[in-house]
Amino acid sequence: MSYVILCDSCCDLTPELKKNPHIVNVPLTLMIDGKTIVDDETFDQKDFLAKMKASPEVPKSACPAPDEYMKHFTEGDEVYIVTLSGNLSGSFGSAKVAADIYEEDEPDKKVHIFDSHSASVGECLLVMKIIELKENGASFDEVVERVTAYSDLKQTKFILESLETLRKNGRLTGLQAVLAGALNIKPVMGGTIDGHIVKLGQARGMVKAVDLMISLMEKDVTDPETRILGVANCNCPNRAVEVRDKIMARIPFKDSIIVDTGGISSLYSNDGGLIIVY
């Protein structure tokens, strides 16, 4: 049976996956200083980061309307939807509304929504798993069951180079941000099993923060020999390679991918940030 994978634009794909005819990007939008930016193939990361740095406010985002999902439902006999964490965005809820409306008229239609409980490369890993299973002849129900099980064991961590976004959205006072900047403090953040963001620790300098993050990864990774390491970078590709190599030297992942952050992920991670999912 034919299938289509709809992923919201927080899903940061590899260049090869961007060409895959089974994958459709459903864009969110960003608003900054009265301007609206569509998070699609026209997104200019460097321009957006410059706007973020210059603006006193944190950009806002808006999820796709249900129609933006629903208009693609006829493109496959099976429809798989992958969204960023429902606790970070309304994208999952919008997709759910679309699926509920569509299934009222088409009760036999096979539609499933995966709340990634993650973002960025975490969504990409789920897309890759769906494709792997479909290429090996898995049924719709098998894909839902096995991708859900895979996702439930997934871990998300990220390191911030800049604390400006946290300061602007009120999670840090100006004084805290200044002190952290002066001391070169880099927080190590993580995602909970239900997709909330928590602080896991901090270190002085990026090198020590990376070492702390890898130590945390060594404690919670499950069967790395069967899993792919995903690294997303916001305007720091060389750092992404270095960190990927450090992780792979200490944890025997089956394989790894590196992706660039799109609009929504760049908003979360900010310039120089890294998102690690495994």
Salt bridges, closest charged atoms under 4 A:
ASP47 OD2 - LYS51 NZ 2.58
GLU68 OE1 - LYS71 NZ 3.06
GLU75 OE2 - HIS72 ND1 2.76
GLU78 OE1 - LYS134 NZ 2.82
ASP100 OD2 - LYS96 NZ 2.96
ASP115 OD1 - HIS117 ND1 3.62
GLU132 OE2 - LYS129 NZ 3.73
GLU161 OE2 - LYS186 NZ 2.89
GLU161 OE1 - ARG239 NH1 3.05
GLU164 OE1 - ARG167 NH2 2.76
ASP194 OD1 - HIS196 ND1 3.26
GLU218 OE1 - ARG250 NH2 3.02
ASP220 OD2 - LYS157 NZ 2.53
ASP245 OD1 - ARG244 NE 2.72
